[in-house]
Amino acid sequence: MRVGIFDSGMGGLSVLHQARRELPEAEFIYYADEEHVPYGEKTGEQIRGYIDEIIRFMLDKQVDAIVIACNTATSVATKEYRSRFPVPIIGMEPAVKQAVEVYGHLPGRILVAATPVTIAGDKLHHLLEQVDREDRVDLVALPGLVRFAERGDFHTEAITEYLRNELKDYSPENYKAFVLGCTHFNYFKAYYKRIFSDKVQLVDGNAGTIRQLMRKLGIKKGTDAVEKGSRGRIQYYFSGRPVTKEEEKRIGTYIEQLDIVE
């Protein structure tokens, strides 16, 4: 079984990380659109153009399913749009529904962080209309985190300064859950805990996305997805070209960071 996973950049590696846990014997193709990152400040038309190109690339690689490991791309790629293609395409969206269902009964509010495109998009606001009946969810755009992540900058005081400035209007003591609505945001979990305290619950959509992938492929948790005993390989591409040895080392540093924060 071969699964394609793509993102605007390196954020989707956190989704691949989750997928490897659940489907360790599957083969993966990971596509980082490094030529066009960040998506969160592009137009919807531009992003759909990138998605079309990437999906054609994945279909040429004969994948059995495709995961859009990018909340921003999913926000402009509707279900109707994705249904045009001959394989299941699973999109990510901020895990607002999960956060409300799990933590909505507790005192306090829920803060959803995402890119500007996701925050402004109809998809997220329609979701809020369905699940946020008591108006307890706030939204904040944090595009700077994408740039920190793409630079591999995980350990500088500038990250704390950026977050404190962008979150200055959101009193930490008022929030019980913080939704990571962009896969790039997963690299900075320690910083959120520093600002909001260990009491805030961090919520992302990675596990739910992989569960949906497994449902679409008819795979039940705990069963063998492919031939027993094989270890699926991963092929990495940057905007359609195979990565170099140096770029593969760079990817390794991101995976190491994910091992630390998760």
Buried (B, 14 or more C-beta within 10 A) or exposed (E): BBBBBBBBBBBBBBBBBBBBEBBEBBBBBBBBBBEBBBBBBBEBEBBBEBBBBBBEBBBEBEBBBBBBBBBBBBBBBEEEBBEEBEBBBBBBBBBBBBBBEBBBEEEBBBBBBBBBBBBBBEBBEEBBEEBBEEEBBBBBBBBBBBBBBBEEBBEEEEBBEBBEEBBEEBEBEEBBBBBBBBBBBBBBBEBBBBBBEEEBBBBBBBBBBBBBBBEBBEBEEEEEBBEEEEEBEBBBBBBEEEBEEEBEEBBEEBBEBBEEBB
